[in-house]
Structure formats: C-alpha cells, structure tokens
Amino acid sequence: MPMPESYRAIVVREDEAGMFEGLRTAEKDPRKSLHLTEVPVPELYPGEAVVAVMASAINYNSVWSSIFEPLPTFGFLSRYAQQRPEGRRHELPYHVIGSDLAGVVLRVGPGVNAWKPGDEVVAHCLSVELENADGHGDTMLDPQQRVWGFETNFGGLADVALVKANQLMPKPKHLTWEEAASLALVNSTVYRQLVSRNGAGMKQGDNVLIWGATGGLGSFATQYALAGGATPICVVSSPEKADLCRRMGVEAVIDRTAEGYRFWADADRQDPAEWKRFGQKIRQLTDGEDADIVFEHPGRETFGASVYAARKGGTIVTCASTSGYRHEYDNRYLWMSLKRIIGTHFANYREAWEANRLVCKGKIHPTLSRSYPLEETGQAAYDVHRNLHLGKVGVLALAPREGLGVRNEELRDRHLDAINRWR
Ligand code: NAP
C-alpha cells in the first residue's frame, strides 16, 4: 500500500488553548475546539509503526485535551521534544489526539520484527523508552512513560497514526473495526486496576463497588467482576442504566440519582450522614456485607464515601478524579479500619495483552453504544463530556461504514447478545 504524504486528523490548536478561559468545565464545548484538518505524515523512526486507522474511539483523555483541562496538552509535547531527539517531531502547533485505534499496519521502522505491513491490529496507549532501569520491572514505572495521543502527538483520531511497535496487539477477529477500536484503553486500565496484582488483585467472592458502572471504565469493571466470580455493586445515575446492569447479570444496583445522595453539604463540607446512608444501602444489597474493593474514578465528589464504604481491611483503587482531584476523606475510617488506597494508571504491555486476550477469547466484550464519522468527533466528545453516552463511543476513520472487519463470524454469533446489548 502506498504511504500518503498527508492525512485527515482531529486536532486541538495551540493558538486556541485559551479559548475557554473563564468558563466552567461543563460549559467548555469540544465541538468548538476539535478540528478536522489535513496534516503531514510524520517521519518513521526505529521501533515504530505507521497504521492506517479504520476506527478509533473517544476516551475521557480526549475530552480533557479538548477542553484544555487540567492543562493544555502542548506542555507534554514540548517536554517530549526536550527529552528526546525523536520527540522533536511531536512539538507542533497542533496536537493530533486519540488513544485508541483498530487498523492495518502500513509501514514498520527498523528493528520491528513482530509486526509487518498488512497486519490487522489494535494499539494500546502506553509509550515507553525503557532506557532507565526503573521501568524494567513494570513498564508503567518507566520515567519516560507517556500516554500516546495525549502526551504524544499523532494519535488515533485520524486516518493514519504513528505508534511504537510495542503498542500493537492483534485485532479481535470476531469484532468490527469500531468495536475493536473501543477497547484497549479502558479494558487494559480496568484489568490493571481491578485484576492485576499491581492493582486491587480482585478474587472470587469479593464485593466490588463500581462507580459509573455503565461508563467507559465501569462497563469493563462490571464485566471483570462478573467473569471473575466477584459480586459487583453497580452505581449508576438513571433507571435505564440500572436496567442495563441487570441485563448484564448484576443483582446489586444503586441508582444514585433516585437515591439522591448529597455527599457534599456545600462546596467545602461533606456530610458523613450521607456516607452512612450509602453504606447502609450497600449492606441492604449484600446481606449485610461491605465492599472489599471500591473501584474509584469520580474523585472529589465520591472519594469520602468510597473510603467510608470500603470494608475493614478493604481497598480503594483509584485511577482518576473526574469531579476534582483534591480529594477529602476522614482518615479515621482508613487507618482504624486498616484500609488501603492504591493509585493506578493505564497498564503495562503484559496487562494490556492479557486484557486483549480475554476479548479475543470472547470472555470480555465491547460496550460500544454508538459511532460517529471522524468529521463529527467534536459531537462524540461532547456526548462523553456531558455524560450523555453509554459504555463507549466509537469514531469511524477509514472504515466507510459500521459493521466491517469481522473475520470470525462463528465466534461473533456466539457472543452477539452481549455485544449488541449496548446499542
Ligand atoms: P465515562 O465513560 O464518562 O464514565 C464515567 C462514569 O462515571 C459516568 O458515566 C458516570 O456514571 C460516573 N460519574 C461521573 N461523574 C460522577 C460523579 N460526580 N459522581 C458519581 N459518578 C460519576 O468515563 P471513563 O472512560 O469511565 O473515565 C472515567 C475517568 O477515568 C475519567 O476522568 C478518565 O480521564 C479517567 N481514566 C483514567 C485512566 C488512567 O489510566 N488513569 C484510564 C481511563 C480513564 P453515572 O452518571 O451513571 O453514575
């Protein structure tokens, strides 16, 4: 296949990084800051691959990039340029964002032997250098660990993407391009956060409290809990989402809107009576038990309740702070009850590979609810920013329509109900 000289890409622009100044987070509109534009194909370096992107997906990091919060991502690109000669390619006045893809390898650089042009792949988003000993036990600990398409340029919301070859994994053969593209970031993150010994190390019988159980991360946490013999306690914000959890096989579901929890009495003060009411609700649903693991990501708004609701000796495992990163909790409930808080972030290649392997075997399924064409990426990101979506939102790049790319119809047929549940 010939290499194009330029390609269509979704970018944020450095000269617009101040465009939302003075607005509240909810008022910042990705439809105004995400632009479809033609950009040159970057030079290919050793250990890298250029991929023709059939489909990509919206992750919350693309929402953060599009609203320039907590900081514009251009700072990451200039740091990359300062740290490494090959990083200089990434420092541009535009940032091609996106941290997921499914597609076909177009070219590989010198030193790449595991992949070749024509391979159908997905890419996880961990970019590492591994020149320092620190990263060799767990590659997430590499001092130069970056999230591709967020802390690097040339991401997946485009017709072409530049990745390191050790980001590549086989595309699950029973999935469409857009289904396959919707998985790697959230699936790998949840695998590490919940299952891996680097995270909570979930075991059979654990009660797992899952915030946002039908969202990007939560829809996978729920599946891992069910598949691993644990008991998910799913928190959602509408009867429709509660119903979706039940259709997945979940028995313990909390509709936080219907219950009307107000963990914060005002902007500065939490209400422990509300934590207790929440804890009682969990016990009602579990024959009097508490959560062994709390799967945290909403952050400031829920963290006090999460620390309270974990059982004695339990674990709160957190990978994010969507509602604010300055958390407050009552430390007496942590130390007196011997709980622990674990910080976790994406996944190493091994963990991402394990998570992808479970998808390939039909044990974990995509949760894609809707796909948009590349031109409408702004709307797709808006949906996720405003919490209007279910599961994952896909974006079609070179794939001309949905439904293409399935290579194993028999495996697909076996899991069609689970895959279609989210549509
Ligand atoms: P998502 O698809 O928007 O799902 C998050 C869900 O959380 C929402 O659907 C919502 O569900 C719930 N939620 C949101 N705000 C809440 C609040 N204030 N209180 C309680 N529940 C709330 O997003 P996602 O893809 O799951 O990502 C979630 C966060 O994790 C983002 O901040 C993202 O940047 C971060 N993340 C981090 C990593 C990492 O490697 N560190 C990886 C992936 C994502 P209901 O309305 O139904 O309750």
Boltz pocket constraint, residues with backbone or C-beta under 6 A from the ligand:
constraints:
  - pocket:
      binder: B
      contacts: [[A, 59], [A, 60], [A, 61], [A, 185], [A, 186], [A, 189], [A, 211], [A, 212], [A, 213], [A, 214], [A, 215], [A, 216], [A, 217], [A, 218], [A, 235], [A, 236], [A, 237], [A, 238], [A, 241], [A, 256], [A, 297], [A, 298], [A, 301], [A, 302], [A, 319], [A, 320], [A, 321], [A, 322], [A, 323], [A, 344], [A, 345], [A, 346], [A, 347], [A, 384], [A, 387], [A, 389], [A, 391]]
      max_distance: 6.0
